[in-house]
Amino acid sequence: MNRIYFDNNATTQVAPEVRTAILPTLDENFGNPSSAHRIGERARQIVDLAREQVAELLSTQPARILFTSGGSESNNIAIFSAARAYPNRKHIISSVVEHPSVQAPLAFLANQGYEIELLPVDHQGNLDLDRLTTSIRPGETLMISLMGANNETGVIWPLATIGKICRKNKVLFHSDVVQMVGKEPLDPTQINADYLSIAGHKLHGPKGVGALYASRTAPVFPLVLGASQEHGKRAGTENTPGIAGLGAASALAAQHLTTYRQEVALLRDRLESKILTALPDALINGRDSDRLANTTNICFKHCSSAGLIQELDERGIAVSGHSACHSGDLNPSPVLSAMQVPETHLHGALRISLCRDNTRAEVEHFLELLPEIVAKSRRNFAA
Ligand SMILES: Cc1ncc(COP(=O)(O)O)c(C=O)c1O
């Protein structure tokens, strides 16, 4: 069997349709979108089309979409723009399980005198919404930054309810929806979002490109200063190959959105129920929560993540322990620690994240191999 890729929350393979959209920008459509001649005009049209495609996926207007270098930059722009616009509001609410690209700008602001309140999660990875409401300080709280779906567990948070709380209390609402977009329907108006961050490479687009949705009233200040690209919100000649790819990936995701959940969840649910039958002491993290259809995060008792990943890799199967940005890290996942996964299981976590191209045959092959690999990891763990 060919290599099996079950690490789609780390990154996804570029779809053939996306590749087809990118290639002309490397050949005949190589122009600079700011140039006045026809070659430049063609490049400008490519950027415009991509902006429409991203806007359509997010049920918004193209003018609300700012192209960036990815999810990390989008998160940084949202947080620093809000801080710059309202310098007297020095309290920000977020959570302990956010991606480092939210945590790090918040830590930077903490060093500048901001008070950053990180909400805990329960055993199932959920937030206490009453606590969120009572944490808001009228006139002081600048922003609530809470992710749409967790990259490790796939646990989805109720963005519409959070957005309502933000609106009622006149607090800006940013959500990192990098893992959610293309997997769940998203409409920033319905959830009262001021900012949404997305990344191309999580939805079969290229790496190094993303977008920030900013509502009509949300302040946006550039992090990169220079010429007036992106209406002066982000300087630098546009990454036309990346942008064309993100546009095509968004159009493709919109096309698959209605069937995605059902099709991918079928594979994921089979995977989980068969694993639990074969290995009843395995723990599925966030199983009772609303979750992304493609993600399962499982802890195996008295096992080591690194050992499991290596054994699976040797047999042609790519999975991860926790997020890709921490994968060289032997410490247990901070997300699973925050969910208080018991010490007996904490070190044996696997994140299996599927995509719409994975097959039942791949899942069956994985299931055949897993019990022996877990048994081996357990023997090594005990030794
Ligand atoms: C939830 C989340 N936010 C942000 C990012 C960062 O996106 P990028 O790699 O495009 O900067 C990731 C990527 O792993 C992610 O999973």
The ligand as an SDF file (V2000), in Angstrom:
LIG
                    3D

 16 16  0  0  0  0  0  0  0  0999 V2000
   -5.2190   26.5900   15.0260 C   0  0  0  0  0  0  0  0  0  0  0  0
   -4.0700   27.0960   14.2180 C   0  0  0  0  0  0  0  0  0  0  0  0
   -3.8430   28.4150   14.1570 N   0  0  0  0  0  0  0  0  0  0  0  0
   -2.8280   28.9280   13.4450 C   0  0  0  0  0  0  0  0  0  0  0  0
   -1.9660   28.1210   12.7510 C   0  0  0  0  0  0  0  0  0  0  0  0
   -0.8220   28.7430   12.0160 C   0  0  0  0  0  0  0  0  0  0  0  0
   -1.0480   28.7710   10.6390 O   0  0  0  0  0  0  0  0  0  0  0  0
    0.2080   29.0010    9.6570 P   0  0  0  0  0  0  0  0  0  0  0  0
    1.0280   27.7680    9.7070 O   0  0  0  0  0  0  0  0  0  0  0  0
   -0.4330   29.2080    8.3000 O   0  0  0  0  0  0  0  0  0  0  0  0
    0.9010   30.2120   10.0990 O   0  0  0  0  0  0  0  0  0  0  0  0
   -2.1510   26.7300   12.7900 C   0  0  0  0  0  0  0  0  0  0  0  0
   -1.2140   25.8350   12.0930 C   0  0  0  0  0  0  0  0  0  0  0  0
   -0.7820   24.8230   12.5910 O   0  0  0  0  0  0  0  0  0  0  0  0
   -3.2380   26.2000   13.5450 C   0  0  0  0  0  0  0  0  0  0  0  0
   -3.4530   24.8910   13.6310 O   0  0  0  0  0  0  0  0  0  0  0  0
  1  2  1  0
  2  3  1  0
  2 15  2  0
  3  4  2  0
  4  5  1  0
  5  6  1  0
  5 12  2  0
  6  7  1  0
  7  8  1  0
  8  9  2  0
  8 10  1  0
  8 11  1  0
 12 13  1  0
 12 15  1  0
 13 14  2  0
 15 16  1  0
M  END
$$$$
